[in-house]
């Protein structure tokens, strides 16, 4: 249960960076009640379940995991990732890894062989402090500074840019034939063959090539050192724009959502007293002021989202995907293509190495091959009735399917909106 709680927190970290223009109320609540968010929405009481606040040695700079979490790392992960070898691996003394995985990680060069062990030891030593700093941060920018700072430390301390290719090859080699005891302990036995057959049919080789090119771009040299420094700086700058949008009740004032008296807050699940309503004239003056200062906030993006809300997607409906990408690229264009903000966008949000990464067509060819393998993998919910079982016309269609060029173009215009601005594109930095 403790490991699942920790995983929920890691998922939240990832989601936060993608929510800057999707749900303004949600981000405003994060800024004001980060710790309460963890408790109420994720059901994680981090002071007790994750960090042992009562530990005699748990103090700033030396906080400790709760004993259950520490035991899970020390008893299960460290012995297998740090000390287990193929000549002493059996199904009886391995839990997280299987012996094929142990063999794959043994193929790492001497310089990189300790990387899996280094990761788990880093999590054990730094994890409690990171979690404490993350959920005591006062705004989104501070939260992302914690995350990006720790990622930069990991990249630099463990020579990840050098070892990532070998590590990913071993990781995907492990995944393709994975049969660890943890799988059997966490899943219904009847579902395991379906999962394993699915892994064998997925084009993990293409996914490996995609991540190799992606990490190669992230680790490229720039005038500031490495590309990841520029990317992390851009993420922090974007978070600062979000904070400028939601701090001091700016969001409520911009959209005229003040109400007199007490209202029910669905996030905190309690009544809250709010400021008296302001006049329409005062709201209009505030909106005009924010629009004049639009390069320092995200209201132009939120306005676009409110006018073009993203549709729900049926993954098997090409027209649904087309509609989604049409609206998504319009949304991203409002962030990257505003004529009055081109200087700020180029200097703060558009590093040149990001431009190079997104222009790597071969990288996205590999991603497309993997996505097609996901689509072509048969649904494994039928009852097996022998080797003559017919998969039917539906699977013949899947096997011969290719992604239409206009869908890929829509995807690229969404993730690389700065390249497709109708007016002059922003100039990248570094």
Long-range contacts (C-beta under 8 A, 24 or more apart in sequence): 1-49, 1-68, 2-49, 2-50, 2-66, 2-68, 2-69, 2-72, 3-69, 3-72, 5-42, 5-43, 5-44, 5-49, 5-50, 6-50, 6-69, 6-127, 8-42, 8-44, 9-38, 9-42, 9-44, 9-46, 9-50, 9-131, 9-134, 12-38, 12-42, 13-134, 13-143, 13-147, 16-140, 16-143, 16-144, 17-144, 17-147, 17-235, 17-239, 20-140, 20-238, 20-239, 20-241, 20-242, 20-298, 20-301, 21-298, 21-301, 21-302, 21-305, 21-331, 21-335, 22-305, 24-245, 24-246, 24-251, 24-302, 25-251, 25-267, 26-267, 27-140, 27-242, 27-246, 28-246, 28-251, 29-267, 29-268, 30-140, 30-143, 31-138, 31-139, 31-140, 31-243, 31-246, 31-247, 33-267, 33-268, 34-134, 34-135, 34-136, 34-137, 34-138, 34-143, 35-135, 35-136, 36-268, 37-267, 38-135, 40-267, 40-268, 40-269, 41-267, 46-131, 46-132, 46-135, 50-128, 50-131, 51-128, 51-131, 51-132, 52-128, 58-128, 60-129, 61-129, 62-129, 63-128, 63-129, 63-132, 64-128, 65-124, 65-127, 65-128, 70-124, 73-120, 73-123, 73-124, 74-124, 77-120, 78-117, 78-120, 78-121, 78-124, 81-105, 81-116, 81-117, 81-119, 81-120, 82-114, 82-116, 82-117, 82-120, 82-121, 91-181, 94-180, 94-181, 95-180, 95-181, 95-182, 95-185, 96-180, 96-182, 97-174, 97-180, 98-174, 98-178, 98-179, 98-180, 98-181, 100-173, 100-174, 100-177, 100-178, 100-179, 101-170, 101-174, 101-178, 101-180, 104-169, 104-170, 104-171, 104-173, 104-174, 105-170, 105-174, 107-166, 107-169, 107-170, 108-163, 108-166, 108-167, 108-170, 109-163, 109-166, 111-159, 111-162, 111-163, 112-159, 112-162, 112-163, 112-166, 112-167, 115-158, 115-160, 115-163, 115-167, 116-167, 118-157, 118-158, 119-154, 119-158, 122-154, 122-157, 122-158, 126-150, 139-239, 139-243, 139-247, 140-239, 140-242, 140-243, 141-236, 141-239, 141-240, 141-242, 141-243, 143-239, 144-235, 144-236, 144-239, 145-236, 148-232, 148-235, 148-236, 149-232, 151-228, 151-232, 152-228, 152-229, 152-232, 155-219, 155-226, 155-228, 160-215, 160-219, 161-215, 161-218, 161-219, 161-226, 164-211, 164-212, 164-215, 164-219, 165-212, 165-215, 168-208, 168-211, 168-212, 168-215, 169-208, 172-204, 172-205, 172-207, 172-208, 175-199, 175-204, 176-200, 176-202, 176-204, 193-380, 194-380, 194-381, 197-380, 198-377, 198-380, 201-373, 201-376, 201-377, 201-378, 202-370, 202-373, 202-374, 202-377, 203-369, 203-370, 203-372, 203-373, 204-370, 206-366, 206-367, 206-369, 206-370, 206-373, 207-366, 207-367, 207-370, 209-363, 209-366, 210-363, 210-364, 210-366, 210-367, 210-370, 213-360, 213-362, 213-363, 213-366, 214-357, 214-363, 217-353, 217-356, 217-357, 217-360, 217-363, 218-353, 218-357, 220-353, 220-356, 222-351, 222-352, 222-353, 222-430, 223-430, 224-430, 227-351, 227-353, 227-354, 227-357, 230-351, 230-352, 230-353, 230-354, 230-429, 230-430, 231-351, 231-353, 231-354, 233-351, 234-348, 234-349, 234-350, 234-351, 234-354, 237-348, 237-349, 238-348, 238-349, 241-296, 241-297, 241-298, 242-298, 244-296, 244-297, 244-298, 245-297, 245-298, 245-299, 245-302, 249-275, 250-290, 250-297, 251-302, 253-278, 253-283, 253-286, 254-283, 254-286, 254-287, 254-290, 254-299, 256-280, 256-283, 294-338, 294-340, 294-341, 295-338, 295-340, 295-341, 295-344, 295-345, 296-344, 298-335, 300-334, 300-335, 300-338, 301-331, 301-334, 301-335, 303-334, 304-330, 304-331, 304-334, 305-331, 318-404, 318-407, 321-407, 321-410, 322-406, 322-407, 322-410, 325-407, 325-410, 325-411, 325-413, 325-414, 326-410, 328-410, 328-414, 329-410, 329-413, 329-414, 329-417, 329-420, 332-413, 332-414, 332-415, 332-417, 333-417, 333-420, 333-421, 333-422, 335-417, 336-417, 336-418, 336-421, 336-426, 337-417, 337-418, 337-421, 337-422, 337-423, 337-425, 337-426, 339-423, 339-424, 342-424, 342-426, 342-427, 343-426, 345-418, 345-426, 346-426, 346-427, 346-428, 346-429, 347-429, 348-429, 349-426, 350-418, 350-426, 350-427, 350-428, 350-429, 351-428, 351-429, 351-430, 352-428, 352-429, 352-430, 353-430, 354-428, 355-416, 355-418, 355-419, 355-428, 358-412, 358-415, 358-416, 358-419, 359-416, 359-419, 364-408, 364-412, 368-403, 368-408, 371-403, 372-401, 372-402, 372-403, 375-401, 376-401
